[in-house]
Amino acid sequence: MYTRILVPLEHSAADEAILAHVHGLAKRLGSSVVLIHVADGWVARNIKELDLRESEEMRDDLAYLEEVSARLGADGLDVDAVLAAGDPAKEIGAAAEREHCDLIAMATTGTGC
């Protein structure tokens, strides 16, 4: 049914709700999981155009993705993690296409991704 699930994370407590659902679904279906966080601070939105170095926020976001990925991987899931920068909606859509995901599973909190 679903072979690859994209999970946008906000790097907040709200992530745990969607991760619990995706964990169960991926286990039942044998799906792989792609975690994505879209950094959208000033540095993240301008990193390419202005040739900037990643910010402390982006380093923290990457560490968070790696921690969540390791946790899910330790439970037997096939997990990849992507840190993107820019407009969340555009980056999530591009990642879904690039990573060949057939489901996007995300929580709704209204605070961004």
MODELLER restraints for C-alpha pairs under 7 A, 6 or more apart:
rsr = mdl.restraints
at = mdl.atoms
rsr.add(forms.Gaussian(group=physical.xy_distance, feature=features.Distance(at['CA:2:A'], at['CA:31:A']), mean=6.22, stdev=0.5))
rsr.add(forms.Gaussian(group=physical.xy_distance, feature=features.Distance(at['CA:2:A'], at['CA:102:A']), mean=6.00, stdev=0.5))
rsr.add(forms.Gaussian(group=physical.xy_distance, feature=features.Distance(at['CA:2:A'], at['CA:103:A']), mean=6.58, stdev=0.5))
rsr.add(forms.Gaussian(group=physical.xy_distance, feature=features.Distance(at['CA:3:A'], at['CA:31:A']), mean=4.47, stdev=0.5))
rsr.add(forms.Gaussian(group=physical.xy_distance, feature=features.Distance(at['CA:3:A'], at['CA:32:A']), mean=6.19, stdev=0.5))
rsr.add(forms.Gaussian(group=physical.xy_distance, feature=features.Distance(at['CA:3:A'], at['CA:102:A']), mean=6.78, stdev=0.5))
rsr.add(forms.Gaussian(group=physical.xy_distance, feature=features.Distance(at['CA:4:A'], at['CA:31:A']), mean=5.36, stdev=0.5))
rsr.add(forms.Gaussian(group=physical.xy_distance, feature=features.Distance(at['CA:4:A'], at['CA:32:A']), mean=4.80, stdev=0.5))
rsr.add(forms.Gaussian(group=physical.xy_distance, feature=features.Distance(at['CA:4:A'], at['CA:33:A']), mean=5.65, stdev=0.5))
rsr.add(forms.Gaussian(group=physical.xy_distance, feature=features.Distance(at['CA:4:A'], at['CA:101:A']), mean=4.71, stdev=0.5))
rsr.add(forms.Gaussian(group=physical.xy_distance, feature=features.Distance(at['CA:4:A'], at['CA:102:A']), mean=5.84, stdev=0.5))
rsr.add(forms.Gaussian(group=physical.xy_distance, feature=features.Distance(at['CA:4:A'], at['CA:103:A']), mean=6.76, stdev=0.5))
rsr.add(forms.Gaussian(group=physical.xy_distance, feature=features.Distance(at['CA:5:A'], at['CA:31:A']), mean=6.84, stdev=0.5))
rsr.add(forms.Gaussian(group=physical.xy_distance, feature=features.Distance(at['CA:5:A'], at['CA:32:A']), mean=6.29, stdev=0.5))
rsr.add(forms.Gaussian(group=physical.xy_distance, feature=features.Distance(at['CA:5:A'], at['CA:33:A']), mean=4.80, stdev=0.5))
rsr.add(forms.Gaussian(group=physical.xy_distance, feature=features.Distance(at['CA:5:A'], at['CA:34:A']), mean=6.01, stdev=0.5))
rsr.add(forms.Gaussian(group=physical.xy_distance, feature=features.Distance(at['CA:5:A'], at['CA:101:A']), mean=5.48, stdev=0.5))
rsr.add(forms.Gaussian(group=physical.xy_distance, feature=features.Distance(at['CA:5:A'], at['CA:102:A']), mean=6.30, stdev=0.5))
rsr.add(forms.Gaussian(group=physical.xy_distance, feature=features.Distance(at['CA:5:A'], at['CA:103:A']), mean=4.92, stdev=0.5))
rsr.add(forms.Gaussian(group=physical.xy_distance, feature=features.Distance(at['CA:5:A'], at['CA:104:A']), mean=5.84, stdev=0.5))
rsr.add(forms.Gaussian(group=physical.xy_distance, feature=features.Distance(at['CA:5:A'], at['CA:105:A']), mean=6.92, stdev=0.5))
rsr.add(forms.Gaussian(group=physical.xy_distance, feature=features.Distance(at['CA:6:A'], at['CA:33:A']), mean=6.00, stdev=0.5))
rsr.add(forms.Gaussian(group=physical.xy_distance, feature=features.Distance(at['CA:6:A'], at['CA:34:A']), mean=4.72, stdev=0.5))
rsr.add(forms.Gaussian(group=physical.xy_distance, feature=features.Distance(at['CA:6:A'], at['CA:35:A']), mean=5.96, stdev=0.5))
rsr.add(forms.Gaussian(group=physical.xy_distance, feature=features.Distance(at['CA:6:A'], at['CA:96:A']), mean=6.40, stdev=0.5))
rsr.add(forms.Gaussian(group=physical.xy_distance, feature=features.Distance(at['CA:6:A'], at['CA:101:A']), mean=5.96, stdev=0.5))
rsr.add(forms.Gaussian(group=physical.xy_distance, feature=features.Distance(at['CA:6:A'], at['CA:103:A']), mean=6.16, stdev=0.5))
rsr.add(forms.Gaussian(group=physical.xy_distance, feature=features.Distance(at['CA:6:A'], at['CA:104:A']), mean=4.70, stdev=0.5))
rsr.add(forms.Gaussian(group=physical.xy_distance, feature=features.Distance(at['CA:6:A'], at['CA:105:A']), mean=6.22, stdev=0.5))
rsr.add(forms.Gaussian(group=physical.xy_distance, feature=features.Distance(at['CA:7:A'], at['CA:34:A']), mean=6.05, stdev=0.5))
rsr.add(forms.Gaussian(group=physical.xy_distance, feature=features.Distance(at['CA:7:A'], at['CA:35:A']), mean=4.83, stdev=0.5))
rsr.add(forms.Gaussian(group=physical.xy_distance, feature=features.Distance(at['CA:7:A'], at['CA:36:A']), mean=6.08, stdev=0.5))
rsr.add(forms.Gaussian(group=physical.xy_distance, feature=features.Distance(at['CA:7:A'], at['CA:104:A']), mean=5.97, stdev=0.5))
rsr.add(forms.Gaussian(group=physical.xy_distance, feature=features.Distance(at['CA:7:A'], at['CA:105:A']), mean=5.18, stdev=0.5))
rsr.add(forms.Gaussian(group=physical.xy_distance, feature=features.Distance(at['CA:7:A'], at['CA:106:A']), mean=5.76, stdev=0.5))
rsr.add(forms.Gaussian(group=physical.xy_distance, feature=features.Distance(at['CA:8:A'], at['CA:35:A']), mean=5.96, stdev=0.5))
rsr.add(forms.Gaussian(group=physical.xy_distance, feature=features.Distance(at['CA:8:A'], at['CA:36:A']), mean=4.74, stdev=0.5))
rsr.add(forms.Gaussian(group=physical.xy_distance, feature=features.Distance(at['CA:8:A'], at['CA:37:A']), mean=5.66, stdev=0.5))
rsr.add(forms.Gaussian(group=physical.xy_distance, feature=features.Distance(at['CA:8:A'], at['CA:106:A']), mean=5.77, stdev=0.5))
rsr.add(forms.Gaussian(group=physical.xy_distance, feature=features.Distance(at['CA:8:A'], at['CA:113:A']), mean=6.38, stdev=0.5))
rsr.add(forms.Gaussian(group=physical.xy_distance, feature=features.Distance(at['CA:9:A'], at['CA:15:A']), mean=5.80, stdev=0.5))
rsr.add(forms.Gaussian(group=physical.xy_distance, feature=features.Distance(at['CA:9:A'], at['CA:35:A']), mean=6.89, stdev=0.5))
rsr.add(forms.Gaussian(group=physical.xy_distance, feature=features.Distance(at['CA:9:A'], at['CA:36:A']), mean=5.98, stdev=0.5))
rsr.add(forms.Gaussian(group=physical.xy_distance, feature=features.Distance(at['CA:9:A'], at['CA:37:A']), mean=5.11, stdev=0.5))
rsr.add(forms.Gaussian(group=physical.xy_distance, feature=features.Distance(at['CA:9:A'], at['CA:113:A']), mean=5.78, stdev=0.5))
rsr.add(forms.Gaussian(group=physical.xy_distance, feature=features.Distance(at['CA:10:A'], at['CA:37:A']), mean=6.26, stdev=0.5))
rsr.add(forms.Gaussian(group=physical.xy_distance, feature=features.Distance(at['CA:10:A'], at['CA:112:A']), mean=6.61, stdev=0.5))
rsr.add(forms.Gaussian(group=physical.xy_distance, feature=features.Distance(at['CA:10:A'], at['CA:113:A']), mean=4.28, stdev=0.5))
rsr.add(forms.Gaussian(group=physical.xy_distance, feature=features.Distance(at['CA:11:A'], at['CA:61:A']), mean=6.81, stdev=0.5))
rsr.add(forms.Gaussian(group=physical.xy_distance, feature=features.Distance(at['CA:11:A'], at['CA:64:A']), mean=6.93, stdev=0.5))
rsr.add(forms.Gaussian(group=physical.xy_distance, feature=features.Distance(at['CA:14:A'], at['CA:107:A']), mean=6.99, stdev=0.5))
rsr.add(forms.Gaussian(group=physical.xy_distance, feature=features.Distance(at['CA:15:A'], at['CA:107:A']), mean=6.89, stdev=0.5))
rsr.add(forms.Gaussian(group=physical.xy_distance, feature=features.Distance(at['CA:18:A'], at['CA:106:A']), mean=6.10, stdev=0.5))
rsr.add(forms.Gaussian(group=physical.xy_distance, feature=features.Distance(at['CA:18:A'], at['CA:107:A']), mean=5.61, stdev=0.5))
rsr.add(forms.Gaussian(group=physical.xy_distance, feature=features.Distance(at['CA:26:A'], at['CA:32:A']), mean=6.58, stdev=0.5))
rsr.add(forms.Gaussian(group=physical.xy_distance, feature=features.Distance(at['CA:27:A'], at['CA:77:A']), mean=6.98, stdev=0.5))
rsr.add(forms.Gaussian(group=physical.xy_distance, feature=features.Distance(at['CA:32:A'], at['CA:77:A']), mean=6.59, stdev=0.5))
rsr.add(forms.Gaussian(group=physical.xy_distance, feature=features.Distance(at['CA:32:A'], at['CA:78:A']), mean=4.82, stdev=0.5))
rsr.add(forms.Gaussian(group=physical.xy_distance, feature=features.Distance(at['CA:32:A'], at['CA:79:A']), mean=5.93, stdev=0.5))
rsr.add(forms.Gaussian(group=physical.xy_distance, feature=features.Distance(at['CA:33:A'], at['CA:78:A']), mean=6.18, stdev=0.5))
rsr.add(forms.Gaussian(group=physical.xy_distance, feature=features.Distance(at['CA:33:A'], at['CA:79:A']), mean=4.78, stdev=0.5))
rsr.add(forms.Gaussian(group=physical.xy_distance, feature=features.Distance(at['CA:33:A'], at['CA:80:A']), mean=6.36, stdev=0.5))
rsr.add(forms.Gaussian(group=physical.xy_distance, feature=features.Distance(at['CA:34:A'], at['CA:79:A']), mean=5.73, stdev=0.5))
rsr.add(forms.Gaussian(group=physical.xy_distance, feature=features.Distance(at['CA:34:A'], at['CA:80:A']), mean=4.75, stdev=0.5))
rsr.add(forms.Gaussian(group=physical.xy_distance, feature=features.Distance(at['CA:34:A'], at['CA:81:A']), mean=5.59, stdev=0.5))
rsr.add(forms.Gaussian(group=physical.xy_distance, feature=features.Distance(at['CA:35:A'], at['CA:80:A']), mean=6.20, stdev=0.5))
rsr.add(forms.Gaussian(group=physical.xy_distance, feature=features.Distance(at['CA:35:A'], at['CA:81:A']), mean=4.63, stdev=0.5))
rsr.add(forms.Gaussian(group=physical.xy_distance, feature=features.Distance(at['CA:35:A'], at['CA:82:A']), mean=6.11, stdev=0.5))
rsr.add(forms.Gaussian(group=physical.xy_distance, feature=features.Distance(at['CA:36:A'], at['CA:81:A']), mean=5.85, stdev=0.5))
rsr.add(forms.Gaussian(group=physical.xy_distance, feature=features.Distance(at['CA:36:A'], at['CA:82:A']), mean=4.72, stdev=0.5))
rsr.add(forms.Gaussian(group=physical.xy_distance, feature=features.Distance(at['CA:36:A'], at['CA:83:A']), mean=5.76, stdev=0.5))
rsr.add(forms.Gaussian(group=physical.xy_distance, feature=features.Distance(at['CA:37:A'], at['CA:82:A']), mean=6.64, stdev=0.5))
rsr.add(forms.Gaussian(group=physical.xy_distance, feature=features.Distance(at['CA:37:A'], at['CA:83:A']), mean=5.21, stdev=0.5))
rsr.add(forms.Gaussian(group=physical.xy_distance, feature=features.Distance(at['CA:37:A'], at['CA:84:A']), mean=6.20, stdev=0.5))
rsr.add(forms.Gaussian(group=physical.xy_distance, feature=features.Distance(at['CA:37:A'], at['CA:113:A']), mean=6.12, stdev=0.5))
rsr.add(forms.Gaussian(group=physical.xy_distance, feature=features.Distance(at['CA:38:A'], at['CA:83:A']), mean=6.05, stdev=0.5))
rsr.add(forms.Gaussian(group=physical.xy_distance, feature=features.Distance(at['CA:38:A'], at['CA:84:A']), mean=4.66, stdev=0.5))
rsr.add(forms.Gaussian(group=physical.xy_distance, feature=features.Distance(at['CA:38:A'], at['CA:85:A']), mean=5.15, stdev=0.5))
rsr.add(forms.Gaussian(group=physical.xy_distance, feature=features.Distance(at['CA:38:A'], at['CA:86:A']), mean=6.63, stdev=0.5))
rsr.add(forms.Gaussian(group=physical.xy_distance, feature=features.Distance(at['CA:38:A'], at['CA:88:A']), mean=5.50, stdev=0.5))
rsr.add(forms.Gaussian(group=physical.xy_distance, feature=features.Distance(at['CA:38:A'], at['CA:91:A']), mean=6.92, stdev=0.5))
rsr.add(forms.Gaussian(group=physical.xy_distance, feature=features.Distance(at['CA:38:A'], at['CA:113:A']), mean=5.66, stdev=0.5))
rsr.add(forms.Gaussian(group=physical.xy_distance, feature=features.Distance(at['CA:39:A'], at['CA:58:A']), mean=6.35, stdev=0.5))
rsr.add(forms.Gaussian(group=physical.xy_distance, feature=features.Distance(at['CA:39:A'], at['CA:84:A']), mean=6.16, stdev=0.5))
rsr.add(forms.Gaussian(group=physical.xy_distance, feature=features.Distance(at['CA:39:A'], at['CA:85:A']), mean=4.73, stdev=0.5))
rsr.add(forms.Gaussian(group=physical.xy_distance, feature=features.Distance(at['CA:39:A'], at['CA:86:A']), mean=6.41, stdev=0.5))
rsr.add(forms.Gaussian(group=physical.xy_distance, feature=features.Distance(at['CA:40:A'], at['CA:85:A']), mean=5.84, stdev=0.5))
rsr.add(forms.Gaussian(group=physical.xy_distance, feature=features.Distance(at['CA:40:A'], at['CA:86:A']), mean=5.07, stdev=0.5))
rsr.add(forms.Gaussian(group=physical.xy_distance, feature=features.Distance(at['CA:40:A'], at['CA:87:A']), mean=6.35, stdev=0.5))
rsr.add(forms.Gaussian(group=physical.xy_distance, feature=features.Distance(at['CA:43:A'], at['CA:52:A']), mean=7.00, stdev=0.5))
rsr.add(forms.Gaussian(group=physical.xy_distance, feature=features.Distance(at['CA:43:A'], at['CA:54:A']), mean=7.00, stdev=0.5))
rsr.add(forms.Gaussian(group=physical.xy_distance, feature=features.Distance(at['CA:43:A'], at['CA:55:A']), mean=6.43, stdev=0.5))
rsr.add(forms.Gaussian(group=physical.xy_distance, feature=features.Distance(at['CA:44:A'], at['CA:85:A']), mean=4.91, stdev=0.5))
rsr.add(forms.Gaussian(group=physical.xy_distance, feature=features.Distance(at['CA:44:A'], at['CA:86:A']), mean=5.84, stdev=0.5))
rsr.add(forms.Gaussian(group=physical.xy_distance, feature=features.Distance(at['CA:45:A'], at['CA:85:A']), mean=5.99, stdev=0.5))
rsr.add(forms.Gaussian(group=physical.xy_distance, feature=features.Distance(at['CA:45:A'], at['CA:86:A']), mean=4.35, stdev=0.5))
rsr.add(forms.Gaussian(group=physical.xy_distance, feature=features.Distance(at['CA:47:A'], at['CA:53:A']), mean=6.79, stdev=0.5))
rsr.add(forms.Gaussian(group=physical.xy_distance, feature=features.Distance(at['CA:62:A'], at['CA:83:A']), mean=6.24, stdev=0.5))
rsr.add(forms.Gaussian(group=physical.xy_distance, feature=features.Distance(at['CA:65:A'], at['CA:81:A']), mean=6.19, stdev=0.5))
rsr.add(forms.Gaussian(group=physical.xy_distance, feature=features.Distance(at['CA:66:A'], at['CA:81:A']), mean=6.96, stdev=0.5))
rsr.add(forms.Gaussian(group=physical.xy_distance, feature=features.Distance(at['CA:69:A'], at['CA:79:A']), mean=5.96, stdev=0.5))
rsr.add(forms.Gaussian(group=physical.xy_distance, feature=features.Distance(at['CA:69:A'], at['CA:80:A']), mean=6.86, stdev=0.5))
rsr.add(forms.Gaussian(group=physical.xy_distance, feature=features.Distance(at['CA:69:A'], at['CA:81:A']), mean=6.57, stdev=0.5))
rsr.add(forms.Gaussian(group=physical.xy_distance, feature=features.Distance(at['CA:73:A'], at['CA:79:A']), mean=6.04, stdev=0.5))
rsr.add(forms.Gaussian(group=physical.xy_distance, feature=features.Distance(at['CA:84:A'], at['CA:91:A']), mean=6.63, stdev=0.5))
rsr.add(forms.Gaussian(group=physical.xy_distance, feature=features.Distance(at['CA:88:A'], at['CA:113:A']), mean=6.01, stdev=0.5))
